[in-house]
Amino acid sequence: MSRKTRPVSWIKAALKKFERFPEGAKSICLAALTIAAEGGRADIAKPIRGLGSGLFEIALPFKGDAFRVVYAVQLAEEIWVVHAFQKKSTQGIKTPQREIDLTKDRLKRLKEMLR
């Protein structure tokens, strides 16, 4: 029995940001999303704590920058990319609070839209 690959859907604002990533970073993130769509989890994807279950962050260090793609696997039939951003913070590995707030806000609106 083969696993069904789930479609990957994007919140428009997340896709806009993602399109600005460097090509190399985009292809690595897309590969990680493909693994998620096939029911797996890429090495660079980690669960996000404190925002509910089924939320993952692809954390990609790339040529001195850090890129993040946040996706949800438990909202609907598809995998939803809710946020993509380049992390410029100097506070180490921690995701900036405004990015977390933005993710929370988009998740809430997405859940309402999918009802």
C-alpha positions as CSV (number, residue, x, y, z in Angstrom):
1,M,0.0,0.0,0.0
2,S,1.5,3.3,-1.0
3,R,1.1,6.4,1.1
4,K,-0.8,9.2,-0.4
5,T,1.2,12.4,-0.9
6,R,-0.7,15.3,0.6
7,P,-0.9,18.6,-1.3
8,V,1.0,21.5,0.2
9,S,-1.0,24.8,0.4
10,W,0.4,28.2,1.2
11,I,-0.9,31.2,3.0
12,K,-0.3,33.9,0.4
13,A,1.9,36.1,2.6
14,A,4.1,33.1,3.4
15,L,4.5,32.3,-0.3
16,K,5.4,35.9,-1.1
17,K,8.2,35.9,1.5
18,F,9.3,32.4,0.5
19,E,9.7,33.5,-3.1
20,R,12.4,36.0,-1.9
21,F,14.5,33.2,-0.5
22,P,17.7,32.4,-2.5
23,E,17.2,29.6,-5.0
24,G,19.3,27.1,-3.1
25,A,17.5,27.8,0.2
26,K,14.1,27.4,-1.6
27,S,15.0,24.1,-3.1
28,I,16.2,22.7,0.2
29,C,13.0,23.9,1.9
30,L,10.8,22.5,-0.9
31,A,12.5,19.1,-0.5
32,A,11.8,19.2,3.2
33,L,8.1,20.0,2.5
34,T,7.9,17.2,0.0
35,I,9.1,14.8,2.7
36,A,6.4,16.2,5.0
37,A,3.8,15.8,2.2
38,E,4.8,12.1,1.9
39,G,4.3,11.6,5.6
40,G,7.9,11.9,6.8
41,R,9.9,14.6,8.5
42,A,13.1,16.1,7.1
43,D,16.2,16.4,9.4
44,I,15.9,20.2,9.3
45,A,12.3,20.2,10.4
46,K,11.6,20.4,14.1
47,P,8.3,20.5,16.0
48,I,7.4,24.0,17.4
49,R,6.7,24.0,21.1
50,G,3.9,26.0,22.6
51,L,1.7,26.6,19.6
52,G,-0.2,23.4,19.6
53,S,0.6,20.0,18.0
54,G,1.3,19.3,14.4
55,L,3.3,22.5,13.8
56,F,6.8,22.2,12.4
57,E,9.6,24.6,11.5
58,I,12.1,24.0,8.8
59,A,15.2,25.7,10.1
60,L,17.8,26.2,7.4
61,P,21.2,27.8,7.9
62,F,22.2,29.0,4.4
63,K,25.3,31.0,3.5
64,G,25.5,32.9,6.7
65,D,21.7,33.5,6.9
66,A,18.9,31.6,8.6
67,F,15.7,30.8,6.8
68,R,12.6,29.4,8.4
69,V,9.4,27.8,7.0
70,V,6.6,27.0,9.4
71,Y,4.0,24.4,8.4
72,A,1.0,22.7,9.9
73,V,0.3,19.0,9.3
74,Q,-3.0,18.6,11.3
75,L,-5.3,21.3,10.0
76,A,-6.8,19.7,6.9
77,E,-6.1,17.2,4.2
78,E,-3.2,19.3,3.0
79,I,-0.1,20.6,4.6
80,W,-0.3,24.3,5.2
81,V,2.7,26.6,5.1
82,V,1.7,29.4,7.4
83,H,4.9,31.4,7.6
84,A,8.3,31.8,5.9
85,F,10.9,34.3,7.0
86,Q,14.6,35.1,7.0
87,K,15.8,35.2,10.6
88,K,18.2,38.0,11.2
89,S,18.2,38.0,14.9
90,T,21.4,38.0,16.9
91,Q,19.7,36.1,19.8
92,G,21.0,32.8,18.7
93,I,18.6,30.0,17.9
94,K,15.5,31.5,19.4
95,T,12.7,32.5,17.0
96,P,11.9,36.2,17.4
97,Q,8.6,36.8,19.3
98,R,7.1,38.8,16.4
99,E,7.5,35.8,14.1
100,I,5.8,33.6,16.7
101,D,3.0,36.1,17.1
102,L,2.5,36.2,13.3
103,T,2.5,32.5,13.1
104,K,-0.2,32.3,15.9
105,D,-2.3,34.9,14.2
106,R,-2.1,33.2,10.8
107,L,-2.9,29.7,12.3
108,K,-6.0,31.1,14.1
109,R,-7.3,32.7,10.9
110,L,-6.5,29.6,8.8
111,K,-8.4,27.4,11.3
112,E,-11.4,29.7,11.1
113,M,-11.2,29.7,7.3
114,L,-11.0,25.9,7.1
115,R,-14.1,25.3,9.4
